[in-house]
Amino acid sequence: MILRTRCLASLLGLVAFASIASAKPRPIQVKVVVVAMFEVGQDTGDAPGELQYWVERDHLDKIYALPAGYHAARMNSSGEMAILTGQGTAHAAATMMALGLDPRFDFSHAWWLIAGIAGGSPDRISLGSAAWARWVVDGDLGYEIDPREIPQDWSTGYVPLRKTRPFEPPAAPLDGQVYELNAGLVQWAYNLTRSTPLDDPDALREIRAKFDGAAAQRPPFVTLGDEISSSTYWHGKLSDVWASEWVSYFTGGKGQFVTTAMEDTGTLQSLKYLAQAGRVDWQRILVLRTVSNFDQQPRGMTAAESLARQRVGTYSAYLPSLEAAYKVGHEVVNALLAQWPRQPATTNEGAHQ
């Protein structure tokens, strides 16, 4: 009888040990995710892209391989993570979905900061400036006719899907074409950072002087302004006019085009679906874009000549814009980490898509 009792106890002990050994570790609680889009070389120690300052200055030394995405995730002990999506909406959507579904991480109370450089309209923003977006509008979905074949009364050859002419009313955005972010959160981020001093070297002033536009000559500043997201890198004064009307059309006049970038509708599409699956909180997303170059040519130059000069690393405000993205974004990241998981005081005005 004693032997049977001992055997039973041993068996139960082995079962308990096996259960503990096979138990899955608890997911890592992520507090803030910084989303960058491109890097020039390595994550540290060379010419910077959008990720490098975050890695080096915030000590994101813990690396988590992400085979199903573009790039590994990086994290520090404070709960701050950074991810590199790769350029274009396809890379961004795939990488963000891979990250959001990764069982190693808990993003249920994470804040998301998309922080990268952009083109800017000289009518509304200046080189080296930063813009917090409430609206992000896709610039790829549509029909297109070569400009040499458009009717004389058309302003552009680009037509919204399911329409027969440019900007035909009423606007009918498809899923993934327009994203409205939490207005209260955006306003809070702007209020927190609006007085952030931004770099304005002499070289930047000289470049600004060559451009026309209501805001072109201003020193770098932080503002509220909306974004058009397109994997097609467009450029020129006429395209700027199209982008301004496109954003206004799809937002019912509520949005104002300020910056143009490549990836954010892909990122936001994945985050929207992840929110529907209960993996992330849609109300905790911010988009910050800083101006590395104007979206059009300066005086005395054609659009084609200007476009030929638009290359990563040689943008007229490349380094100041990278610095602005980190400086402005880091203020918000620090504030969110300090009060996590609580909401900032002014974020209860949020709106869904």
C-alpha positions in Angstrom: 0.0 0.0 0.0 2.8 2.4 0.9 4.6 1.5 -2.4 1.4 2.2 -4.4 1.0 5.6 -2.6 4.6 6.5 -3.4 4.2 5.5 -7.0 1.0 7.6 -7.3 2.7 10.6 -5.7 5.6 10.2 -8.1 3.3 10.0 -11.1 1.4 13.1 -10.0 4.6 14.9 -9.5 5.8 14.0 -13.0 2.5 15.1 -14.5 2.7 18.5 -12.6 6.2 19.0 -13.8 5.3 18.2 -17.4 2.4 20.7 -17.2 4.7 23.4 -15.9 7.4 22.6 -18.5 4.9 22.7 -21.3 3.1 25.9 -20.2 3.5 28.7 -22.7 5.3 31.8 -21.4 3.2 34.8 -20.9 3.3 37.3 -23.8 5.6 40.3 -23.5 3.6 43.4 -22.6 4.4 46.0 -25.2 3.6 49.6 -24.1 4.6 51.7 -27.2 5.5 50.6 -30.7 7.5 53.1 -32.9 6.9 52.3 -36.6 9.7 53.3 -38.9 9.7 52.5 -42.7 13.3 52.5 -44.0 16.8 52.2 -42.9 19.9 53.1 -45.1 22.2 50.4 -43.8 22.5 48.8 -40.4 20.3 49.6 -37.4 23.2 51.3 -35.6 26.6 52.8 -36.3 26.3 54.1 -39.9 24.3 56.7 -41.9 20.9 56.9 -40.3 17.5 56.1 -41.7 14.2 56.4 -39.8 15.0 53.6 -37.3 18.5 54.3 -36.2 18.0 57.2 -33.8 15.3 55.3 -31.9 17.6 52.2 -31.6 20.7 54.1 -30.5 19.1 56.7 -28.2 16.4 54.6 -26.6 18.7 51.5 -26.2 16.5 49.1 -28.1 19.0 46.4 -27.7 16.8 43.3 -27.4 16.2 41.8 -30.9 13.2 39.6 -31.7 13.5 37.9 -35.1 10.4 38.3 -37.3 10.8 35.8 -40.2 7.3 36.6 -41.5 8.0 40.3 -41.7 10.5 42.7 -43.3 12.8 43.2 -40.3 13.3 42.1 -36.7 11.5 43.9 -33.9 13.7 45.7 -31.3 12.8 46.5 -27.7 14.1 47.9 -24.4 13.3 47.1 -20.8 10.8 50.0 -20.6 8.3 48.3 -22.9 9.2 50.4 -25.9 9.4 48.5 -29.2 10.4 49.6 -32.7 9.7 47.9 -36.0 10.9 48.6 -39.5 8.2 47.9 -42.1 10.1 48.3 -45.4 9.1 50.7 -48.1 5.7 50.8 -49.8 2.3 49.8 -48.6 2.7 46.1 -49.4 5.8 45.7 -47.2 4.2 47.8 -44.5 0.9 45.8 -44.4 2.7 42.4 -44.4 5.2 43.3 -41.7 2.6 44.9 -39.4 0.3 41.9 -39.7 3.1 39.5 -38.9 4.1 41.6 -35.9 0.5 42.1 -34.6 -0.3 38.3 -34.8 3.0 37.2 -33.2 2.0 35.3 -30.0 5.1 36.4 -28.2 3.7 39.9 -27.7 0.7 41.5 -26.1 -0.3 44.7 -27.9 -3.8 45.0 -26.3 -2.8 48.2 -24.5 0.1 49.3 -26.8 0.3 52.8 -28.2 1.4 53.0 -31.9 3.5 55.9 -33.3 4.2 55.9 -37.0 7.2 58.2 -37.3 9.0 58.9 -40.5 10.0 61.5 -43.1 7.8 62.8 -45.9 7.4 65.2 -48.8 5.6 68.4 -47.8 3.5 71.0 -49.6 5.2 74.4 -49.4 1.8 76.0 -49.1 1.2 74.5 -45.7 4.5 73.4 -44.2 8.3 74.0 -44.4 11.4 71.9 -44.6 12.3 70.2 -41.3 8.8 70.7 -39.9 6.6 68.0 -38.3 2.9 67.3 -38.9 0.5 65.2 -36.8 -2.1 63.7 -39.0 -5.8 63.1 -38.2 -6.6 61.8 -41.7 -4.6 59.5 -43.9 -5.9 59.0 -47.4 -4.7 56.4 -49.9 -3.4 57.8 -53.2 -3.1 54.6 -55.2 -6.6 53.2 -55.5 -8.1 54.7 -58.7 -8.3 54.6 -62.5 -5.8 56.5 -64.5 -5.6 57.9 -68.0 -2.4 59.3 -69.5 -2.5 63.1 -69.1 -2.0 63.4 -72.9 -5.4 61.8 -73.5 -7.6 63.3 -70.8 -10.6 65.5 -71.8 -9.8 69.2 -71.9 -12.1 70.0 -69.0 -10.4 67.5 -66.6 -7.8 68.7 -64.1 -6.2 65.3 -63.9 -6.2 61.9 -65.5 -6.6 60.2 -62.1 -10.2 59.1 -61.3 -11.6 57.5 -58.1 -12.5 53.9 -58.5 -16.2 53.4 -59.6 -16.4 57.0 -60.8 -16.4 58.3 -64.4 -14.5 61.5 -64.0 -12.1 63.2 -61.5 -13.7 64.1 -58.1 -17.1 63.0 -59.2 -19.6 63.4 -56.2 -20.4 61.9 -54.0 -17.1 60.5 -52.7 -17.4 56.8 -51.9 -14.2 55.6 -50.3 -13.5 51.9 -50.4 -12.3 49.9 -47.4 -8.7 51.0 -46.8 -8.9 54.3 -48.7 -9.5 56.7 -45.8 -8.5 56.5 -42.2 -9.6 58.9 -39.4 -7.5 58.7 -36.3 -8.4 59.5 -32.7 -8.9 63.3 -32.9 -8.4 63.8 -29.1 -5.2 61.8 -29.1 -3.9 63.7 -32.1 -4.7 67.0 -30.5 -3.0 65.9 -27.2 0.2 65.0 -29.1 0.2 68.3 -30.9 -0.4 70.3 -27.7 2.4 68.4 -26.0 4.9 69.0 -28.8 3.9 72.3 -30.5 6.7 74.3 -28.9 9.4 71.7 -29.6 12.5 73.5 -31.0 13.5 72.0 -34.4 16.8 72.3 -36.2 17.1 75.1 -38.7 20.7 75.1 -40.2 21.8 77.9 -42.6 21.8 75.4 -45.5 18.1 74.8 -44.9 17.3 78.5 -45.0 19.1 78.8 -48.3 17.1 76.0 -49.8 13.8 77.3 -48.6 14.4 80.7 -50.2 14.2 79.0 -53.6 10.5 77.9 -53.1 7.2 79.7 -53.4 4.3 78.9 -51.0 2.6 80.4 -48.0 4.7 78.3 -45.6 7.8 77.7 -47.6 9.9 80.4 -45.9 9.0 79.6 -42.3 11.5 78.0 -39.9 10.7 74.4 -39.0 7.6 74.1 -36.8 5.2 71.5 -35.4 1.7 71.5 -36.9 -1.5 69.5 -37.5 -1.8 68.3 -41.0 -3.0 65.3 -43.0 -1.3 62.9 -45.3 -1.8 61.2 -48.6 -0.2 57.7 -48.7 0.9 56.3 -52.0 3.5 53.7 -53.1 3.8 55.8 -56.3 6.4 58.6 -55.6 4.8 61.5 -57.4 6.3 65.0 -57.7 5.5 68.4 -59.1 3.3 71.5 -58.6 0.4 70.0 -60.6 0.5 66.8 -58.6 0.4 68.9 -55.4 -2.8 70.4 -56.6 -4.3 67.0 -57.3 -3.2 65.7 -53.8 -4.8 68.6 -52.1 -8.1 68.1 -53.8 -7.9 64.3 -53.4 -7.6 64.6 -49.6 -10.4 67.1 -49.4 -12.6 65.0 -51.6 -12.3 61.8 -49.6 -12.6 63.5 -46.2 -15.6 65.6 -47.1 -13.6 68.7 -46.7 -12.4 67.9 -43.2 -8.9 67.0 -44.0 -6.1 69.2 -45.3 -3.3 67.8 -47.3 0.1 68.7 -45.8 2.4 65.7 -46.3 2.9 62.8 -48.7 4.4 59.4 -47.7 4.4 55.9 -49.0 3.5 53.3 -46.4 0.9 54.5 -43.9 -2.3 53.1 -45.5 -0.7 49.7 -45.5 0.3 50.0 -41.9 -3.1 51.3 -40.9 -5.0 48.6 -42.9 -3.2 45.9 -40.9 -3.8 47.8 -37.6 -7.5 48.1 -38.4 -7.9 44.4 -39.0 -5.8 43.6 -35.9 -8.1 45.9 -33.9 -11.1 44.0 -35.3 -9.5 40.8 -34.0 -9.0 42.3 -30.6 -5.2 42.4 -30.9 -4.7 46.2 -30.8 -6.7 49.3 -29.8 -7.5 51.5 -32.8 -7.8 54.5 -30.6 -4.1 54.3 -29.7 -2.6 55.2 -33.0 -0.6 58.3 -34.0 1.0 59.3 -37.3 3.8 61.8 -37.3 5.6 62.8 -40.6 8.5 65.3 -40.9 9.4 67.1 -44.0 12.6 66.0 -45.7 11.8 67.7 -49.1 9.1 69.7 -50.8 6.7 67.7 -53.1 7.4 70.0 -56.1 10.1 71.8 -57.9 11.7 75.1 -56.9 11.6 78.3 -59.0 13.5 77.9 -62.3 13.4 74.1 -62.4 11.1 71.7 -64.1 9.4 68.9 -62.2 11.5 66.3 -64.0 14.7 68.0 -63.1 13.6 68.3 -59.5 12.5 64.7 -59.3 15.9 63.5 -60.5 17.4 65.0 -57.3 14.9 63.2 -55.0 16.9 60.3 -53.5 17.0 58.9 -50.0 19.9 60.5 -48.1 20.1 63.5 -50.4 16.8 65.2 -49.6 17.3 68.8 -48.9 16.2 68.4 -45.2 17.1 64.8 -44.8 19.0 64.9 -41.5 16.9 67.7 -39.9 13.7 65.7 -40.7 15.1 62.6 -39.1 16.1 64.6 -36.1 12.6 66.2 -36.0 10.9 62.8 -36.2 12.8 61.5 -33.2 12.7 64.7 -31.1 9.0 65.3 -31.5 8.0 61.7 -31.4 10.2 61.0 -28.4 8.3 63.6 -26.3 5.1 61.7 -26.9 6.7 58.3 -26.4 8.1 59.3 -23.0 4.7 60.7 -21.9 2.8 57.6 -23.0 5.3 55.3 -21.2 5.1 57.4 -18.0 1.3 57.0 -17.7 0.8 53.6 -19.4 -1.7 52.1 -19.6 -3.8 55.1 -18.8 -5.2 57.4 -21.5 -3.9 61.0 -21.8 -6.5 63.4 -20.5 -7.8 64.6 -23.8 -8.2 61.4 -25.8 -11.9 60.7 -25.2 -13.0 62.5 -28.4 -11.8 59.6 -30.6 -13.5 58.7 -33.9 -13.5 55.4 -35.8 -13.1 55.1 -39.5 
